Amino acid sequence: MKTDKKLTLAGLAKLAGVSTSTASRALNDNPVIKQATRDKIKALASKHNFSINAAASRLRTQKTNVIAVILNLIDHTEQSISDPFLLKVVGELNQALNHKGYELLLSNSFMASDDWANYFLSSSRADGIIVVGQGKSDEKIDAVARTGLPMVVWGDPTSDVDYTVVGSDNKLGGYIATQHLIDSGCKNIAFLGDPEHLELAERYKGYRQALSEAGGVLEDRLTLSIDITSTAAYEKISETILHHGLFFDGIVTSSDMVALGALKALKERYIGIPSEVAIVGFDDIAMAELFHPSLTTIRQNVKKAAEVMVNQLVLQFEGKLTHSTVIDIELIPRNSTRH
């Protein structure tokens, strides 16, 4: 995992031993700056994958005290701001930003555009960006990272990327969830989610690792690939049981909302939970405890993650290097599993 990855214009200037304005002029080939100095600063910029643009220039002179929070939902059009986990993340980010003197500007539509970062930054709508979710592809996020614009991403912090990521150890979470089902006596454990999603793919890897280490079943039919919505989960479990019968006794799900959709489908078919099928979610949303039976889940420390994301963004404003950060997770046993 890479760590020190983000370099701002101020940080580049500090490395070169010059002022921020000198660094900016050098990168723009201003003849006022000596050729040797221009060459030195350009070489440093190339070494650290830094490039200057109009947005970065304006950030030096104008400050909005606004942070754009973009929900990266382009891969899952059914998912929206009404999703309880997203509401939880946005709420904690809002508190963390307010504590630092910033306002939150929320959007869930700009990831479809190739110029979403400049829309917020070059027009002085915001000072920086927090992207919630890496999706199935992080090409657009990676492109913004190469510009040197201030940005932090909620995602999988163990991924090998050139931008700052804050989030849980998803692979460990998938491993813990699966191990819990193994320990409770489950023999045929299914995975319900999207193995191609960057974050969820790590949870899937953890699921497979736990099964492999325990000598458990790793049949292809136990991987139930779906979009990450409760509706998709309900339909997948319903169709699977209808056409193939009940061939699993445990389910590791990619999120609590997916788990709740699966629970609904199982209950409608009078399948005992957890006596016939045990199930584990991921996120620990408020409904997880209130649902019947209450949902065993992997809790993510969203409050801590929000504080870290905001702090990492502020460090970028100050021209300091930042790093990806892993946030602790915890298994919360409830009545959807035997324990």
C-alpha positions in Angstrom: 0.0 0.0 0.0 1.3 3.4 -1.0 1.1 6.1 1.7 2.7 9.6 1.0 0.9 10.3 -2.3 -0.7 13.7 -2.4 1.5 16.8 -3.1 0.0 20.2 -3.4 1.6 23.3 -5.1 2.7 24.5 -1.7 4.2 21.2 -0.9 6.1 21.3 -4.3 7.4 24.8 -3.5 8.7 23.6 -0.1 10.5 20.7 -1.7 12.1 23.1 -4.2 13.0 25.7 -1.5 11.0 28.5 -3.2 7.8 30.4 -2.7 4.5 29.1 -3.9 4.2 31.9 -6.4 7.7 31.1 -7.8 6.7 27.5 -8.2 3.6 28.4 -10.0 5.4 30.8 -12.4 8.1 28.2 -13.0 5.5 25.5 -13.9 3.9 28.0 -16.3 7.3 28.9 -17.9 7.2 32.5 -16.8 10.4 34.1 -18.0 10.7 36.1 -14.8 12.0 32.9 -13.2 15.5 31.7 -14.1 15.6 28.8 -16.5 17.6 26.6 -14.1 14.9 27.2 -11.4 12.1 26.4 -13.9 13.9 23.1 -14.9 14.4 22.1 -11.2 10.8 22.7 -10.3 9.5 20.9 -13.4 11.7 17.9 -12.6 10.4 17.7 -9.1 6.8 18.0 -10.4 7.4 15.2 -12.8 9.0 13.0 -10.1 6.0 13.5 -7.8 3.4 13.2 -10.5 2.3 16.7 -9.9 0.6 19.0 -12.5 -0.7 22.5 -12.2 -3.9 23.8 -13.7 -6.3 26.7 -13.4 -8.2 25.1 -10.5 -5.0 24.7 -8.4 -4.0 28.3 -9.2 -7.3 29.8 -8.1 -7.2 27.8 -4.8 -4.2 29.8 -3.8 -6.0 33.1 -3.9 -9.6 32.2 -3.2 -11.0 30.2 -0.3 -14.7 29.3 0.0 -14.7 27.2 3.2 -16.8 24.7 1.3 -16.0 21.1 0.7 -17.7 19.2 -2.1 -18.8 15.7 -1.0 -19.5 13.6 -4.1 -21.3 10.2 -3.9 -19.8 7.9 -6.4 -22.9 6.0 -7.3 -22.6 5.8 -11.1 -22.2 2.0 -11.1 -25.4 1.6 -9.0 -28.1 3.8 -10.3 -30.7 2.4 -7.8 -28.6 3.4 -4.9 -29.2 7.0 -3.7 -28.7 9.4 -0.8 -31.6 7.7 0.9 -29.3 4.7 1.6 -29.0 4.6 5.4 -25.2 3.9 5.3 -24.6 6.9 2.9 -26.7 9.1 5.1 -24.6 8.0 8.1 -21.3 8.8 6.2 -22.6 12.2 5.0 -23.9 13.1 8.5 -20.6 12.3 10.1 -18.7 14.2 7.4 -20.9 17.2 7.9 -20.1 17.3 11.6 -16.4 16.8 11.1 -16.3 19.6 8.4 -18.3 22.0 10.6 -15.9 21.4 13.4 -13.1 22.6 11.2 -15.0 25.6 10.0 -16.2 24.2 6.6 -19.6 23.7 5.0 -20.6 20.6 3.1 -21.8 20.8 -0.5 -23.4 17.4 -1.5 -23.7 16.0 -4.9 -24.5 12.5 -6.2 -24.5 13.2 -10.0 -21.2 14.6 -11.1 -19.1 11.4 -11.3 -20.8 10.8 -14.7 -18.9 13.9 -16.0 -15.2 13.9 -17.0 -14.8 17.4 -15.6 -16.4 17.0 -12.2 -13.4 18.2 -10.2 -12.9 21.4 -12.2 -16.6 22.1 -11.9 -16.2 22.5 -8.1 -12.6 23.8 -7.8 -11.8 26.0 -10.8 -15.1 27.9 -10.4 -14.4 28.4 -6.7 -17.5 26.4 -5.6 -15.4 24.5 -3.2 -11.9 24.3 -1.7 -11.5 20.5 -1.9 -13.4 17.3 -2.6 -14.3 14.2 -0.7 -15.4 11.3 -2.9 -17.5 8.6 -1.2 -16.9 5.3 -2.9 -14.4 4.0 -5.5 -17.0 2.1 -7.5 -16.1 -0.5 -10.1 -13.5 1.7 -11.7 -11.5 4.5 -10.2 -10.1 5.9 -13.5 -11.8 9.3 -13.1 -10.7 9.6 -9.5 -7.2 8.7 -10.5 -7.2 11.3 -13.2 -8.1 14.0 -10.7 -5.4 12.8 -8.3 -2.8 13.3 -11.1 -3.7 17.0 -11.2 -2.7 17.6 -7.6 -6.1 18.9 -6.7 -7.0 18.4 -3.0 -9.1 15.2 -2.7 -9.7 12.4 -0.2 -11.6 9.2 -1.1 -13.7 6.9 1.1 -12.9 3.4 -0.1 -10.5 0.6 0.5 -7.3 2.0 2.0 -5.3 -1.2 1.2 -5.7 -0.6 -2.5 -2.5 0.4 -4.5 -3.6 3.8 -5.7 -2.0 7.2 -6.1 -4.5 9.1 -4.0 -5.4 9.3 -0.3 -8.0 6.7 0.7 -9.7 6.3 4.1 -11.8 3.4 5.0 -12.1 0.0 6.7 -10.0 -3.1 6.1 -12.7 -4.7 3.9 -10.8 -8.0 3.4 -10.5 -8.4 7.1 -14.2 -7.7 7.5 -15.2 -10.3 5.0 -12.8 -12.8 6.7 -14.2 -12.1 10.2 -17.8 -12.4 9.0 -17.2 -15.7 7.3 -15.2 -17.1 10.2 -18.1 -16.2 12.5 -20.4 -18.3 10.4 -17.9 -21.2 10.3 -17.5 -21.1 14.0 -21.2 -21.2 14.5 -21.4 -24.5 12.5 -22.3 -23.3 8.9 -20.9 -25.6 6.2 -22.1 -24.1 2.9 -21.7 -20.3 3.1 -22.7 -18.1 0.2 -21.4 -14.6 -0.6 -24.1 -12.1 -1.7 -22.8 -8.9 -3.3 -20.7 -7.5 -6.1 -17.3 -9.1 -6.3 -16.3 -6.6 -9.1 -16.8 -3.5 -6.9 -13.4 -2.3 -5.7 -14.3 -2.2 -2.0 -16.6 -5.2 -2.0 -14.1 -7.3 -3.9 -11.9 -7.1 -0.8 -14.7 -8.4 1.3 -15.2 -11.2 -1.2 -11.4 -12.0 -0.9 -11.7 -12.2 2.9 -14.7 -14.5 2.5 -12.8 -16.9 0.2 -9.7 -16.8 2.4 -11.6 -17.8 5.5 -13.3 -20.7 3.7 -10.1 -21.8 2.2 -8.2 -21.9 5.5 -11.1 -23.8 7.1 -11.3 -26.3 4.3 -14.8 -25.1 3.5 -16.8 -25.3 0.3 -15.8 -22.8 -2.5 -18.3 -23.7 -5.2 -19.1 -21.1 -7.9 -22.8 -21.4 -7.2 -22.2 -20.0 -3.7 -21.1 -16.7 -5.2 -24.4 -14.8 -5.7 -23.4 -11.7 -7.7 -25.8 -8.8 -7.5 -26.0 -5.0 -7.6 -25.7 -3.7 -4.0 -29.3 -2.9 -3.2 -31.8 -4.6 -0.9 -34.2 -5.1 -3.9 -31.5 -7.0 -5.9 -30.7 -9.1 -2.8 -34.4 -10.0 -2.3 -34.8 -11.0 -5.9 -31.6 -13.0 -6.1 -32.4 -15.1 -3.0 -36.0 -15.6 -4.1 -35.0 -16.8 -7.6 -32.1 -18.9 -6.3 -34.3 -20.9 -3.8 -37.1 -21.2 -6.4 -34.8 -22.7 -9.1 -32.1 -24.4 -7.1 -33.5 -25.0 -3.6 -31.8 -24.2 -0.3 -28.2 -25.3 -0.8 -26.6 -22.8 1.6 -26.8 -22.5 5.4 -25.0 -19.2 5.8 -24.7 -15.9 3.9 -22.0 -13.3 4.0 -23.4 -10.1 2.5 -21.7 -7.1 1.2 -23.8 -4.6 3.2 -26.6 -4.4 5.7 -29.1 -3.3 3.1 -28.2 -6.4 1.0 -28.6 -8.5 4.2 -32.0 -7.1 4.9 -33.2 -7.9 1.4 -32.0 -11.4 1.8 -33.6 -11.7 5.2 -37.0 -10.6 3.8 -36.8 -13.3 1.0 -35.9 -16.0 3.5 -38.6 -15.1 6.0 -41.3 -15.1 3.2 -40.4 -18.7 2.5 -40.6 -19.6 6.2 -36.9 -20.4 6.4 -35.6 -20.3 9.9 -33.0 -17.7 10.8 -30.5 -18.6 12.0 -31.6 -22.2 12.5 -31.6 -23.0 8.8 -29.7 -20.0 7.3 -27.4 -17.6 9.3 -26.6 -14.2 7.8 -24.0 -11.5 8.4 -24.2 -7.9 7.2 -21.6 -5.1 6.8 -21.9 -1.5 8.1 -24.1 -1.6 11.2 -26.8 0.8 10.1 -29.5 1.7 12.6 -32.0 -0.8 11.1 -29.6 -3.7 11.7 -30.5 -3.8 15.4 -34.2 -3.0 14.9 -34.9 -5.6 12.2 -36.3 -9.0 13.2 -34.2 -11.0 13.8 -31.6 -8.4 14.6 -28.7 -8.5 12.2 -25.2 -9.7 13.0 -22.9 -7.3 11.2 -19.4 -5.8 10.8 -19.4 -2.3 12.3 -17.4 0.4 10.5 -16.3 3.4 12.6 -17.8 6.0 10.3 -17.3 8.8 12.8 -13.6 8.2 13.1 -13.3 7.8 9.3 -15.0 11.1 8.7 -12.7 12.9 11.1 -9.6 11.4 9.4 -10.9 12.3 5.9 -11.4 15.9 6.8 -8.0 16.1 8.6 -6.2 14.6 5.5 -7.9 17.1 3.3 -6.9 20.0 5.6 -3.3 18.7 5.5 -3.4 19.0 1.7 -4.5 22.6 2.0 -1.4 23.2 4.1 0.8 21.7 1.5 1.6 18.7 3.5 1.9 15.0 2.4 -1.0 12.8 3.4 -1.5 9.0 3.6 -4.2 6.4 3.3 -5.6 5.2 6.6 -7.2 2.0 7.8 -10.1 2.4 10.2 -10.9 -0.3 12.8 -13.9 -2.7 12.3 -15.8 -4.8 14.8 -18.1 -7.8 14.6 -21.4 -7.1 16.3 -23.1 -10.5 17.0 -26.9 -10.4 17.0 -29.8 -12.9 16.4 -29.3 -13.5 12.7 -26.4 -15.9 13.5 -25.8 -18.6 16.1 -23.3 -17.6 18.7 
